Amino acid sequence: MTHSEFQIVPATPDMLPDILALEEACFSSPWTRKMLEAELTNNQFAHFLVARRQEESATQGRQPRIIGYHCFWIVFEELRLMNLAVQESMRRRGVGVALVTEALRLGSEQAATRAVLEVRISNDSARSLYARLGFVQISQRLRYYTNPIEDAVLMEMSPLVLSDSLQRDRGAVSGGGSASTNLL
Ligand SMILES: CC(C)(COP(=O)(O)OP(=O)(O)OC[C@H]1O[C@@H](n2cnc3c(N)ncnc32)[C@H](O)[C@@H]1OP(=O)(O)O)[C@@H](O)C(=O)NCCC(=O)NCCS
């Protein structure tokens, strides 16, 4: 797919089936529908963003519109990145960076001063994405994950700063609640 576009928008409950499908495709221990639903509708700290194709490209070839999502919490001064996934065929096009950048922007807007996350130690792609955005490793949690058992790396951005250099490289993400980006 070339020269399509995606938008970052807040998730709504009707998007749940697509988000669940993405979750199940991307993780060995996926969140269940109930867990996703609870984050989406019943957690005052949780925020849920999706990346979706623009209308025209979504109808062509009947591809699902939701190509990525990001769940994060803003708990007072702390932004916690909880879950991030991008459809396999749409990776390396800036969707992940756009989702996390929007979370950082919203966190910063709500006075978060620090961002944290955990990631599997073997997850080079995610670790590299977070490092490019300015996160640094601060500790390791032994055997934190199951299926398979694996250590977690704890990463932090403190203070939380918004760097727009990656976005400029990618040629987009406008401010405001809804960002549009050209897929390369
Ligand atoms: C991690 C993930 C969300 C990245 O999404 P993405 O849309 O492909 O990420 P981006 O295109 O925005 O990548 C931005 C940067 O991250 C790094 N990166 C991303 N994927 C990478 C890979 N496979 N190998 C090396 N670096 C990678 C690169 O620095 C990349 O910039 P570049 O393409 O200019 O080199 C995606 O691979 C994914 O959904 N993985 C499965 C679920 C998962 O592991 N989620 C994270 C849980 S913590």
The ligand as an SDF file (V2000), in Angstrom:
LIG
                    3D

 48 50  0  0  0  0  0  0  0  0999 V2000
    6.4130   -1.9130   17.9150 C   0  0  0  0  0  0  0  0  0  0  0  0
    5.4160   -1.4700   16.8630 C   0  0  0  0  0  0  0  0  0  0  0  0
    4.1970   -0.8570   17.5380 C   0  0  0  0  0  0  0  0  0  0  0  0
    6.0920   -0.4050   15.9590 C   0  0  0  0  0  0  0  0  0  0  0  0
    5.1190    0.1660   15.1080 O   0  0  0  0  0  0  0  0  0  0  0  0
    5.5230    0.8280   13.7020 P   0  0  0  0  0  0  0  0  0  0  0  0
    4.3270    1.5490   13.2010 O   0  0  0  0  0  0  0  0  0  0  0  0
    6.1270   -0.1760   12.8210 O   0  0  0  0  0  0  0  0  0  0  0  0
    6.6380    1.8570   14.1640 O   0  0  0  0  0  0  0  0  0  0  0  0
    7.1920    3.1010   13.3200 P   0  0  0  0  0  0  0  0  0  0  0  0
    7.0320    2.8720   11.8630 O   0  0  0  0  0  0  0  0  0  0  0  0
    6.5730    4.3350   13.8750 O   0  0  0  0  0  0  0  0  0  0  0  0
    8.7510    2.9980   13.6780 O   0  0  0  0  0  0  0  0  0  0  0  0
    9.4500    4.0700   14.2220 C   0  0  0  0  0  0  0  0  0  0  0  0
   10.8720    3.6630   14.5320 C   0  0  0  0  0  0  0  0  0  0  0  0
   10.8920    2.5890   15.4700 O   0  0  0  0  0  0  0  0  0  0  0  0
   11.9750    1.7090   15.1440 C   0  0  0  0  0  0  0  0  0  0  0  0
   11.4790    0.4190   14.6600 N   0  0  0  0  0  0  0  0  0  0  0  0
   10.1910    0.0690   14.4540 C   0  0  0  0  0  0  0  0  0  0  0  0
   10.1200   -1.2090   14.0280 N   0  0  0  0  0  0  0  0  0  0  0  0
   11.3970   -1.6670   13.9720 C   0  0  0  0  0  0  0  0  0  0  0  0
   11.9780   -2.9090   13.5920 C   0  0  0  0  0  0  0  0  0  0  0  0
   11.2180   -3.9530   13.1960 N   0  0  0  0  0  0  0  0  0  0  0  0
   13.3170   -3.0330   13.6680 N   0  0  0  0  0  0  0  0  0  0  0  0
   14.0980   -2.0080   14.0790 C   0  0  0  0  0  0  0  0  0  0  0  0
   13.6020   -0.7820   14.4230 N   0  0  0  0  0  0  0  0  0  0  0  0
   12.2720   -0.6280   14.3740 C   0  0  0  0  0  0  0  0  0  0  0  0
   12.7320    2.3880   14.0150 C   0  0  0  0  0  0  0  0  0  0  0  0
   13.6590    3.2670   14.6170 O   0  0  0  0  0  0  0  0  0  0  0  0
   11.6170    3.1440   13.3380 C   0  0  0  0  0  0  0  0  0  0  0  0
   12.0490    4.2270   12.5620 O   0  0  0  0  0  0  0  0  0  0  0  0
   12.4860    3.9610   11.0150 P   0  0  0  0  0  0  0  0  0  0  0  0
   11.3800    3.1650   10.3790 O   0  0  0  0  0  0  0  0  0  0  0  0
   12.6180    5.3560   10.4760 O   0  0  0  0  0  0  0  0  0  0  0  0
   13.7690    3.1970   11.0830 O   0  0  0  0  0  0  0  0  0  0  0  0
    4.9920   -2.6530   15.9380 C   0  0  0  0  0  0  0  0  0  0  0  0
    6.1540   -3.3080   15.4840 O   0  0  0  0  0  0  0  0  0  0  0  0
    4.0910   -3.6600   16.6240 C   0  0  0  0  0  0  0  0  0  0  0  0
    2.8610   -3.4920   16.6410 O   0  0  0  0  0  0  0  0  0  0  0  0
    4.6860   -4.7430   17.1770 N   0  0  0  0  0  0  0  0  0  0  0  0
    3.8860   -5.8070   17.8240 C   0  0  0  0  0  0  0  0  0  0  0  0
    3.2570   -5.3350   19.1270 C   0  0  0  0  0  0  0  0  0  0  0  0
    4.3050   -4.7590   20.0620 C   0  0  0  0  0  0  0  0  0  0  0  0
    5.3800   -5.3100   20.2390 O   0  0  0  0  0  0  0  0  0  0  0  0
    3.9380   -3.6370   20.7180 N   0  0  0  0  0  0  0  0  0  0  0  0
    4.7910   -2.9550   21.6580 C   0  0  0  0  0  0  0  0  0  0  0  0
    4.5160   -3.4390   23.0240 C   0  0  0  0  0  0  0  0  0  0  0  0
    5.5400   -2.5800   24.2090 S   0  0  0  0  0  0  0  0  0  0  0  0
  1  2  1  0
  2  3  1  0
  2  4  1  0
  2 36  1  0
  4  5  1  0
  5  6  1  0
  6  7  2  0
  6  8  1  0
  6  9  1  0
  9 10  1  0
 10 11  2  0
 10 12  1  0
 10 13  1  0
 13 14  1  0
 14 15  1  0
 15 16  1  0
 15 30  1  0
 16 17  1  0
 17 18  1  0
 17 28  1  0
 18 19  1  0
 18 27  1  0
 19 20  2  0
 20 21  1  0
 21 22  1  0
 21 27  2  0
 22 23  1  0
 22 24  2  0
 24 25  1  0
 25 26  2  0
 26 27  1  0
 28 29  1  0
 28 30  1  0
 30 31  1  0
 31 32  1  0
 32 33  2  0
 32 34  1  0
 32 35  1  0
 36 37  1  0
 36 38  1  0
 38 39  2  0
 38 40  1  0
 40 41  1  0
 41 42  1  0
 42 43  1  0
 43 44  2  0
 43 45  1  0
 45 46  1  0
 46 47  1  0
 47 48  1  0
M  END
$$$$
